[in-house]
Each structure stands twice: as structure tokens, then as C-alpha cells.
Amino acid sequence: MNLLAPSFPIRVFWGSLPFFHRLMAAVGMAFVVVSFVGCKLTSVQTPNAAVFSICLVVVIAAMLPVPAYWHEKGKMEFRDAALTIPWALFYIAVIPYTLIAAGRWGMVIGLQDSYFARLDQSLGVNVPGIMAWASHHLLGNFVNATYVLLFPMLLLSYLLSALTGKVKAAQQFITANLVAFAIGIPVFARFPAVGPWYGYHFPATWGQAVCQKSLFLLRTPGPYNLIPLAVVCFPSFHVIWAILSVNSLWCFKYLRIPAAILTGLIILSTMTTAWHYFVDVLSGILVAAAAIAVSRTLCRWHTP
């Protein structure tokens, strides 16, 4: 009995945690283990991991007064929504290493650009033609300009719910992202690709050239210690994040129409700017739909 006594308080504490935090802790541990093992097996070096971990702990500790303040005020909805922020910060720090390991693991697989280009053509879609049209029309230029708006929209969609007491939206946003990464990262490892400029053999923009170089470095044998830039082509996380963002903003009535319009433009811009194949867009929509469906099911369990 005495041997079991020390573990009893841990079991009681674990069982007393809300389901959301137990889920985040369990999934987080899985990501850490996969990242650690994957990095070891694929020669990924992490010389600054300890310093990075300390910085992460300091940043999380710095924002904890926010939920503490709402707890003191008795506003539990605001407290619980704000308590999703540490998990968001944790996963922002961990997931890139999982992505690196997956990209390195898949470097023995040939690039799939020619395959994706053929799939697009079989579906009757020609990305270079779409890009050419957009570059010569005012509407196309307008659509192109929305491509970079994803990241402000992504940040707004989460923080707005996390800081205004929208517990369900904040928790579902993080859960949906984890489901999307759980699906998307293995798919990326199995179907690596550069982008339409590589598959269709037309000149890359400066940003596309940088991302191409980043992917090639990731796939180069030997030690690796860099964070890759925008290396996931299939499925399109630009599309996934746009859909997850509008789903999160849907709880704000007056933002629904503007968010839906912007989401549609951002999805279209992935092809007018020639950053993604059409099959990337289709796969991104499917992954986002699956992520939202799973997160809504889980939300029924961990949200009163």
C-alpha cells in the first residue's frame, strides 16, 4: 500500500483536471516523444533546445496573470478561455520539430510535383493559366493581395476568442489545429512537393525561391539544425488555417460575412499566386473539414 501511496495524489490531480487540459497534456506528450525520437533518427540537431525551453516557460509564466485575474474576478469563462493560451504557445514551440522530423523522414521519397501537376490537369485545372489571368486583371491582383492576410486573420481568430471568454471557440480552435497537424504532417512526409513553379517549370518569386531552398536543405542528408520555412505543399495549410480561422470567428455574429469572404479570397489566392496546386487546395479543405468535425465532437465532452 505504501508503494502506491505516492502515485495516489497524482491520480487524483490528473482526474480533477478538466478534459481539455488532460487532452492537451496527453497529445502534447505524444508530440514531444515523436519529435524527440524523430529528430534523433533523422540527425536533427537541437543545440539551443534548453534555452528555448526556458524562454517558453518564461513567456507562459508571464501570461498566467491574465487567467489568474479573471479567476479572482469570478469570471470563469474568461479564465478558461485565457487558459488555452499556454497550450497554444507550447504547441507553437513543439510542432515545428515534429514537422522537421517528418520532412527529414520523407526525404527518401521523391518529390511529387510532376504527379500533382498531372492530377491538376486531369481535373481540368491549370495553375499557370490561373496565375497568368490574375496577373493581368485588377480582380486577380486584389485576390493575390489577400494571400498574406492569412496570418493576421489566424492570430485574430484565436486571440479574439481566447481574450473575450469564448471558451468553446478557443478550445475548438486549438483542438482542430492539432487534428489538422496529426493528419497533415504524415501526409507531408509521404507526399513531399515544392510547388507549382517547380512542377510546371516557370520562374519562382523571391519568396517561393526561399521556400524551395528551405525544403531542399531539409531534404539534404547529414546533420540539420534549421527551422524550415513554408515547406508543406500538400496539403495546403494556407487553406486549412483559413477555414479553421473562419470557423473560430463564426461565434462573432458581425464578423461572419467578412470572415467568410476573406477566407474564400485567401483560398483562391493560393492558386492565383501559384503557391499551391489545386489538389493541395482540395486536400486542405478535406483536412480542415475533418479537423473541425473531430474538434466539435471533443468539444461536447470538455465544454459544459
C-alpha positions in Angstrom: 0.0 0.0 0.0 2.8 2.4 0.9 4.4 1.8 -2.5 1.2 3.0 -4.2 0.6 6.0 -1.9 2.9 8.5 -3.7 1.1 7.9 -7.0 -2.4 8.4 -5.4 -2.2 12.3 -5.3 -1.1 12.3 -8.9 -4.0 10.2 -10.0 -6.4 12.4 -8.0 -4.9 15.6 -9.5 -5.0 14.2 -13.0 -8.6 13.1 -12.6 -9.6 16.5 -11.3 -8.3 18.4 -14.4 -10.9 19.4 -17.0 -10.9 17.1 -20.0 -9.5 19.8 -22.3 -6.3 20.1 -20.3 -5.9 16.3 -19.9 -6.3 16.0 -23.7 -3.8 18.8 -24.4 -1.3 17.2 -22.0 -1.7 13.7 -23.5 -1.4 14.9 -27.1 1.4 17.3 -26.1 3.4 14.4 -24.7 2.8 12.4 -27.9 4.1 15.3 -30.0 7.2 15.7 -27.7 8.0 12.0 -27.9 7.5 11.8 -31.7 9.6 15.0 -32.1 12.4 13.8 -29.9 12.6 10.3 -31.4 12.2 11.7 -34.9 14.9 14.3 -34.6 17.3 11.7 -33.2 16.6 9.2 -36.0 16.9 11.9 -38.8 20.0 13.7 -37.5 18.3 16.9 -36.5 20.4 18.9 -34.1 18.8 21.0 -31.3 21.7 22.8 -29.7 19.5 25.5 -28.2 16.7 23.3 -27.0 17.3 24.0 -23.3 17.5 27.8 -23.7 14.4 27.7 -26.0 12.5 25.6 -23.3 13.4 28.1 -20.6 12.2 31.0 -22.8 9.0 29.2 -23.4 8.4 28.7 -19.7 9.1 32.3 -19.0 6.7 33.5 -21.7 4.0 31.2 -20.4 4.6 32.3 -16.9 4.3 36.0 -18.0 0.8 35.5 -19.3 -0.6 33.5 -16.4 -1.7 36.6 -14.5 -4.4 37.0 -17.2 -6.4 33.9 -16.2 -5.5 34.5 -12.6 -7.1 37.9 -12.8 -10.3 36.5 -14.3 -10.4 33.8 -11.6 -10.1 36.5 -8.9 -13.0 38.4 -10.5 -15.1 35.2 -10.7 -15.4 35.2 -14.5 -14.7 31.6 -15.2 -15.5 31.7 -18.9 -12.8 34.4 -19.4 -10.4 32.4 -17.2 -10.9 29.1 -19.1 -10.6 30.8 -22.5 -7.4 32.5 -21.4 -6.0 29.2 -20.1 -5.9 28.0 -23.7 -3.1 30.4 -24.5 -0.3 28.5 -22.7 -1.2 25.4 -24.7 -1.1 27.4 -27.9 2.4 28.7 -27.1 3.5 25.2 -26.2 2.4 23.7 -29.5 3.8 26.6 -31.5 7.2 25.7 -30.0 6.9 21.9 -30.3 5.2 21.3 -33.7 8.0 22.7 -35.9 10.3 20.0 -34.6 7.7 17.3 -35.5 7.4 18.9 -38.9 11.2 18.9 -39.4 11.4 15.2 -38.4 8.6 14.3 -40.8 10.3 16.2 -43.6 13.6 14.5 -43.0 12.0 11.1 -42.7 10.3 11.6 -46.1 13.5 12.8 -47.9 14.0 9.2 -49.3 10.7 9.7 -51.2 10.9 11.6 -54.5 9.3 14.9 -54.9 5.7 14.6 -56.1 5.4 17.8 -58.1 5.0 16.2 -61.5 2.4 13.9 -60.1 0.4 16.8 -58.6 0.7 18.7 -61.9 -0.8 15.7 -63.8 -3.6 15.4 -61.2 -4.5 19.1 -61.7 -4.5 18.7 -65.4 -6.7 15.6 -65.2 -9.2 17.7 -63.1 -9.1 20.4 -65.8 -7.3 22.9 -63.7 -4.2 24.8 -64.9 -2.5 26.8 -62.2 -0.1 28.7 -64.5 -3.1 29.8 -66.5 -4.9 31.0 -63.4 -1.7 32.8 -62.3 -1.4 34.4 -65.8 -5.0 35.6 -65.7 -4.6 37.0 -62.1 -1.5 39.0 -63.1 -3.3 40.8 -65.9 -6.6 41.7 -64.2 -7.4 44.1 -61.4 -9.6 41.5 -59.6 -6.8 38.9 -59.8 -4.3 41.4 -58.3 -6.8 42.0 -55.5 -7.1 38.3 -54.8 -3.3 38.0 -54.8 -3.0 40.7 -52.2 -5.2 38.7 -49.7 -2.7 35.8 -49.6 -0.6 37.4 -46.9 -3.7 38.3 -44.8 -4.0 34.7 -43.6 -1.6 35.2 -40.7 -3.3 38.3 -39.2 -6.6 36.5 -39.6 -5.2 33.4 -38.0 -3.9 35.4 -35.0 -7.1 37.4 -34.7 -9.4 34.4 -34.9 -7.7 32.7 -31.9 -6.9 35.7 -29.7 -10.3 37.2 -30.1 -11.9 34.1 -28.7 -9.2 33.5 -26.1 -9.4 37.0 -24.7 -13.2 37.5 -24.8 -14.3 34.5 -22.9 -15.3 32.3 -25.9 -14.2 29.1 -24.3 -15.7 26.7 -26.8 -14.3 28.6 -29.8 -10.8 28.9 -28.3 -10.6 25.3 -27.2 -12.0 24.1 -30.5 -9.5 26.2 -32.5 -6.5 24.6 -30.8 -8.0 21.1 -30.9 -8.8 21.4 -34.6 -5.3 22.6 -35.3 -3.9 19.6 -33.6 -6.1 17.2 -35.6 -5.0 19.0 -38.8 -1.4 18.6 -37.9 -1.9 15.0 -36.9 -3.3 14.3 -40.4 -1.2 16.8 -42.4 2.3 16.0 -41.1 2.3 12.3 -42.1 0.8 13.2 -45.4 3.5 15.8 -46.0 6.2 13.2 -45.2 4.6 10.7 -47.7 3.9 13.3 -50.5 6.6 15.9 -50.4 6.5 18.6 -53.1 7.9 22.1 -53.8 5.1 24.0 -55.5 3.6 24.7 -58.9 6.5 26.8 -60.1 8.7 23.7 -59.7 6.2 21.2 -61.2 5.2 23.5 -64.1 8.8 24.9 -64.6 8.1 28.6 -64.5 10.2 31.2 -62.6 9.7 31.4 -58.9 9.2 34.6 -57.0 11.7 35.6 -54.3 9.6 34.1 -51.5 9.0 30.9 -53.4 12.7 30.5 -54.2 13.5 30.9 -50.4 10.9 28.3 -49.5 12.3 25.9 -52.2 15.8 26.3 -50.8 14.5 25.7 -47.3 12.8 22.4 -48.4 15.9 21.3 -50.3 18.1 21.9 -47.2 15.6 20.0 -45.1 15.9 17.0 -47.5 19.8 17.1 -47.7 21.4 14.1 -45.9 23.6 14.9 -42.9 23.1 17.0 -39.7 20.3 19.6 -39.8 19.7 22.4 -37.3 17.5 25.0 -39.0 13.8 25.8 -38.8 12.3 25.3 -42.3 10.1 27.9 -43.9 6.8 27.0 -45.5 7.8 23.6 -46.7 4.4 21.9 -46.6 2.8 22.0 -50.1 0.4 19.1 -49.8 -2.0 19.5 -48.0 -2.2 23.3 -48.1 -2.0 24.6 -44.6 -2.9 28.0 -46.0 -6.3 26.6 -46.9 -6.6 24.7 -43.6 -5.8 27.7 -41.5 -8.1 30.0 -43.4 -11.0 27.6 -42.8 -10.2 27.0 -39.2 -10.0 30.8 -38.7 -13.4 31.5 -40.1 -14.8 28.6 -38.1 -13.4 30.2 -34.9 -14.7 33.7 -35.9 -18.2 32.3 -36.6 -19.2 32.9 -32.9 -18.9 36.6 -33.6 -22.1 37.4 -35.5 -20.9 40.6 -37.2 -17.6 39.0 -38.4 -19.2 36.0 -40.1 -19.7 37.6 -43.6 -16.4 39.5 -43.8 -14.5 36.4 -42.5 -16.2 34.1 -44.9 -15.5 36.4 -47.9 -11.8 36.8 -46.8 -11.5 33.1 -46.4 -12.8 32.4 -49.9 -10.3 35.0 -51.3 -7.4 33.6 -49.4 -8.2 30.0 -50.6 -8.4 31.3 -54.2 -5.1 33.3 -53.8 -3.2 30.1 -53.1 -3.6 29.3 -56.8 -3.6 32.8 -58.3 -0.2 33.4 -56.7 0.9 29.9 -57.8 1.9 28.8 -54.3 -0.2 25.7 -54.4 -1.6 23.1 -56.8 -5.4 22.6 -57.0 -5.0 19.2 -55.3 -3.3 20.9 -52.4 -6.4 23.1 -52.0 -8.8 20.2 -52.2 -6.8 18.2 -49.6 -6.6 21.3 -47.4 -10.4 21.6 -47.5 -10.8 17.9 -46.6 -8.3 18.0 -43.7 -10.0 21.2 -42.3 -13.4 19.6 -42.5 -12.2 16.5 -40.7 -10.4 18.7 -38.1 -13.5 20.7 -37.4 -15.7 17.6 -37.2 -13.4 15.9 -34.7 -12.9 19.1 -32.6 -16.6 19.7 -32.3 -17.1 16.1 -31.1 -14.4 16.6 -28.5 -15.8 20.0 -27.5 -19.1 18.3 -26.5 -17.0 16.4 -23.9 -14.8 19.1 -22.5 -17.1 22.2 -22.6 -20.1 22.5 -20.3 
